[in-house]
Amino acid sequence: MFDWNDLRFFLELQRSGRLLTAAKRLNTTHSTVARHIESIEKHLGTPLFVQHAQGYELTPAGHSLLKHAEAMENLALLAQEDITQSFNPLGKIRLGVTEGIGIAFITPRIGQLFDRYPGLEVELVAVPRFVSILNREAEISVHLERPSADLLITRKLTDYRLALYASRDYLARSPALETCDDLARHQWIGYVDDLLFSQELLFLNSFCRAPSVAFRSTSVVAQQEAARIGLGIAVLPIYMAGNDPGLVRVLPGETIQRSYWISTRRELHKSVRLRVVWDFLLELCASEQAVLLAP
């Protein structure tokens, strides 16, 4: 029978798809990862992965092993939760969020959470992409689209609105901007289309049929800064740009509405340390609707 410890390496290679990435996440070397995979394959008598230019993919035998390996990982996680909560109900929780809401909305208000739970430790992963719950990148994740995986518990966190913003300097030197028809004569700031992590971010055409985009970035924070220095008009969440003294909201009647979804793995949902963060985020968004959905 193979060593149960080998399954950690099997799961990490399946999730990352590359030996070097798996090794980095496990704080070891790629040769060590390969050795553990070879050990399982030797004991089972069948290959678990095939290697392609894009990385490692599971064989049919690998897919069969995956469901058992994930079940064992979940049981180990539940055991850890039961034991740690018996003497320390709080501790560390990792929250994965997209950049905008993580940096501009949650972080300035998260002090309220620590006031309530002094023993809590939060790791905020705020990046311009989805943070995967299934790949153990975080224990709670906030998405722009509703995840559909059966292993997850998901609910809507909040709706929010986006509006048009530009700097006073840009508006002073640019054509008049009084109606939507005028938008075609202006410079825009937007996302890099072929690197979008969500179709929910395709919203420039909601305002202008053929926008002339002068600056693109995968980061909404960079887009806000680009608007602030006068590169053009940006579509920004009102909770980010509404109180920015370097920006002016243009055509105030023009907005679009999007949603955030919050999710976690089913086996973690009853964890005390997770629920205090989960409930805090839901309460925070409910109490801040005037900021998130400003007219």
C-alpha positions in Angstrom: 0.0 0.0 0.0 1.3 3.5 -0.8 2.1 6.1 1.8 -0.9 8.3 2.6 1.4 11.3 2.6 2.0 10.9 -1.1 -1.6 12.0 -1.7 -0.7 15.6 -0.7 1.7 15.7 -3.7 -0.8 14.0 -6.0 -3.5 16.6 -5.1 -1.2 19.6 -5.5 0.1 18.4 -8.9 -3.5 17.9 -10.0 -4.4 21.4 -8.9 -1.4 23.3 -10.2 -0.7 21.2 -13.3 3.1 21.7 -13.1 5.8 20.1 -11.0 7.5 23.4 -10.2 4.3 25.1 -9.1 3.3 22.2 -7.0 6.8 22.1 -5.4 6.6 25.8 -4.6 3.3 25.5 -2.9 4.5 22.5 -0.9 7.8 24.2 -0.1 9.9 21.5 -1.6 11.6 20.6 -4.9 10.1 19.4 -8.1 12.1 16.2 -7.9 10.5 15.4 -4.5 7.1 15.9 -6.0 7.9 13.6 -8.9 9.3 11.0 -6.5 6.0 10.9 -4.5 3.9 10.6 -7.7 6.1 7.8 -8.9 5.7 6.0 -5.6 1.9 6.0 -5.9 2.0 4.9 -9.5 4.4 2.1 -8.6 2.1 0.8 -5.8 -1.0 1.1 -7.9 0.6 -0.3 -11.0 -0.7 2.4 -13.4 0.2 6.0 -14.4 -1.9 8.8 -12.8 -0.7 11.7 -15.0 0.2 12.3 -18.7 2.4 15.2 -19.4 1.5 17.7 -22.2 3.0 21.1 -23.2 0.4 22.8 -21.0 1.2 20.7 -18.0 0.2 17.4 -16.2 -3.3 16.0 -16.8 -5.0 13.1 -15.0 -5.4 9.7 -16.6 -8.6 7.7 -16.0 -6.9 6.0 -13.1 -5.9 9.5 -11.8 -9.5 10.7 -11.9 -10.6 7.6 -10.0 -8.0 8.3 -7.3 -8.9 12.0 -7.1 -12.3 11.6 -5.5 -10.8 9.4 -2.8 -7.9 11.7 -2.2 -10.2 14.7 -1.9 -12.4 12.8 0.5 -9.4 11.9 2.7 -8.3 15.5 2.6 -11.7 16.7 3.7 -11.7 14.2 6.6 -8.3 15.4 7.7 -9.5 19.0 7.5 -12.6 18.2 9.6 -10.5 16.5 12.2 -8.3 19.5 12.4 -11.3 21.8 12.8 -12.8 19.7 15.5 -9.6 19.6 17.5 -8.5 23.2 17.1 -12.0 24.6 17.9 -12.1 22.7 21.2 -9.4 24.8 22.6 -9.1 27.8 20.2 -12.3 28.6 18.3 -10.6 31.4 16.3 -7.2 31.4 14.7 -6.3 32.0 11.0 -8.7 32.3 8.0 -7.7 33.1 4.4 -10.1 35.3 2.4 -9.7 35.5 -1.3 -11.2 38.5 -3.0 -11.1 40.4 -6.3 -9.0 43.6 -6.1 -11.6 46.3 -5.9 -13.8 45.1 -3.1 -10.8 43.7 -1.2 -8.7 46.8 -1.2 -11.2 49.6 -1.4 -14.2 48.3 0.5 -13.3 45.4 2.9 -9.8 46.5 4.1 -10.8 50.0 5.3 -13.7 48.4 7.4 -12.1 45.2 8.6 -11.0 46.7 11.9 -14.6 46.2 13.1 -14.0 42.4 12.8 -10.9 42.5 15.0 -12.7 44.6 17.5 -15.2 41.8 17.9 -12.8 38.9 17.7 -9.3 39.8 19.0 -7.9 36.3 18.6 -8.7 36.2 14.9 -6.0 36.3 12.2 -7.1 37.1 8.6 -5.0 36.6 5.4 -6.5 38.8 2.6 -5.6 37.6 -0.9 -6.7 40.5 -3.1 -5.8 39.9 -6.7 -7.2 40.7 -10.2 -8.5 37.1 -10.7 -10.6 34.5 -9.0 -9.1 32.9 -5.9 -9.9 29.2 -5.9 -11.6 27.5 -3.0 -11.4 24.1 -4.5 -7.6 24.4 -5.0 -7.2 25.5 -1.4 -6.0 29.0 -2.3 -8.5 30.4 0.3 -11.2 29.2 2.7 -13.6 31.9 1.7 -13.8 33.5 -1.7 -15.6 36.4 -3.2 -16.4 36.1 -6.9 -18.0 38.2 -9.7 -19.9 35.2 -11.0 -21.8 32.5 -9.0 -19.7 29.3 -8.7 -21.5 26.2 -9.7 -19.3 23.4 -8.0 -21.3 21.0 -5.9 -18.5 21.0 -3.2 -19.2 24.7 -2.5 -21.8 26.6 -0.4 -22.5 29.9 -2.2 -24.8 32.9 -1.7 -25.0 36.4 -3.0 -22.9 38.8 -1.0 -24.2 42.0 -2.5 -25.1 43.9 -5.6 -23.0 47.0 -6.5 -23.0 49.7 -9.1 -20.3 51.1 -11.4 -20.3 54.6 -12.9 -18.1 56.8 -15.2 -15.2 58.8 -13.8 -12.5 61.1 -15.1 -10.2 63.7 -13.7 -11.0 67.4 -13.8 -7.8 68.0 -15.9 -8.9 65.4 -18.5 -12.4 66.9 -18.7 -11.0 70.5 -19.1 -9.0 69.6 -22.1 -11.4 67.2 -23.8 -14.5 67.6 -25.9 -17.8 68.6 -24.1 -19.4 65.7 -22.3 -23.1 66.2 -21.9 -24.9 63.2 -23.3 -24.0 59.5 -24.1 -23.5 60.4 -27.7 -20.5 62.5 -26.7 -18.7 59.5 -25.2 -17.5 58.3 -28.7 -15.2 61.4 -28.9 -13.4 60.5 -25.6 -10.5 58.4 -24.5 -11.3 55.3 -22.4 -9.6 53.2 -19.7 -10.4 49.5 -19.5 -9.4 45.9 -19.0 -7.1 43.8 -21.2 -9.8 41.9 -23.0 -8.0 38.6 -23.7 -6.9 38.4 -20.0 -10.3 38.9 -18.5 -11.0 36.5 -15.6 -14.8 37.2 -15.8 -17.2 38.2 -18.6 -18.8 40.4 -16.0 -16.0 42.9 -16.6 -17.0 43.4 -20.3 -18.9 46.6 -19.7 -17.3 49.4 -21.8 -19.6 48.7 -24.7 -22.5 49.2 -22.3 -21.7 52.9 -22.5 -20.0 53.4 -25.9 -20.5 51.3 -29.0 -16.9 51.6 -30.2 -14.8 53.1 -27.4 -11.3 54.4 -28.1 -9.3 52.7 -25.3 -6.0 54.6 -24.5 -5.0 52.5 -21.5 -5.7 48.9 -20.5 -4.9 47.1 -17.3 -5.9 43.8 -15.6 -6.0 45.8 -12.4 -9.0 48.0 -11.5 -6.7 49.9 -9.0 -4.4 50.8 -11.9 -7.4 51.9 -13.9 -8.5 54.2 -11.1 -5.0 55.7 -10.9 -4.9 56.1 -14.7 -8.2 58.0 -14.6 -6.8 60.2 -11.7 -3.8 61.3 -13.8 -6.0 62.2 -16.8 -5.7 59.3 -19.3 -9.4 59.1 -20.0 -12.8 57.9 -18.7 -12.9 54.8 -16.5 -15.8 52.6 -15.4 -15.3 52.2 -11.7 -17.2 50.8 -8.7 -18.9 53.7 -7.0 -17.6 52.4 -3.6 -14.0 52.9 -5.0 -14.3 56.2 -6.8 -17.3 57.9 -5.2 -15.1 59.7 -2.6 -11.9 60.0 -4.6 -11.1 63.8 -4.6 -9.1 63.3 -7.8 -12.1 62.1 -9.9 -15.3 63.5 -11.1 -18.4 61.4 -11.8 -19.6 62.1 -15.4 -23.0 61.5 -16.8 -24.3 60.6 -13.3 -27.4 59.0 -14.6 -25.4 56.3 -16.4 -24.6 53.3 -14.3 -24.5 49.5 -14.5 -25.1 47.0 -11.8 -23.1 43.8 -11.0 -23.0 41.3 -8.1 -20.5 39.7 -5.8 -20.9 36.1 -4.6 -19.4 34.5 -1.5 -18.5 30.8 -1.3 -16.7 28.2 0.8 -16.3 24.5 0.9 -19.2 22.6 2.5 -17.2 20.9 5.1 -15.8 24.2 6.4 -19.1 26.1 6.6 -19.7 25.2 10.3 -16.2 26.2 11.3 -16.3 29.0 14.0 -13.4 30.9 12.6 -14.9 30.8 9.1 -18.4 31.7 10.2 -17.3 34.9 12.1 -15.7 36.2 8.9 -18.5 34.9 6.6 -21.2 36.5 8.8 -19.2 39.8 9.2 -18.9 40.2 5.4 -22.7 39.6 4.9 -23.5 42.1 7.7 -21.0 44.6 6.4 -22.4 44.6 2.9 -26.0 44.7 4.2 -25.2 47.8 6.3 -23.3 49.6 3.5 -25.8 49.4 0.7 -25.8 53.2 0.4 -22.1 53.0 -0.5 -22.4 49.9 -2.8 -25.5 50.9 -4.6 -25.2 54.7 -4.5 -27.7 56.2 -6.9 
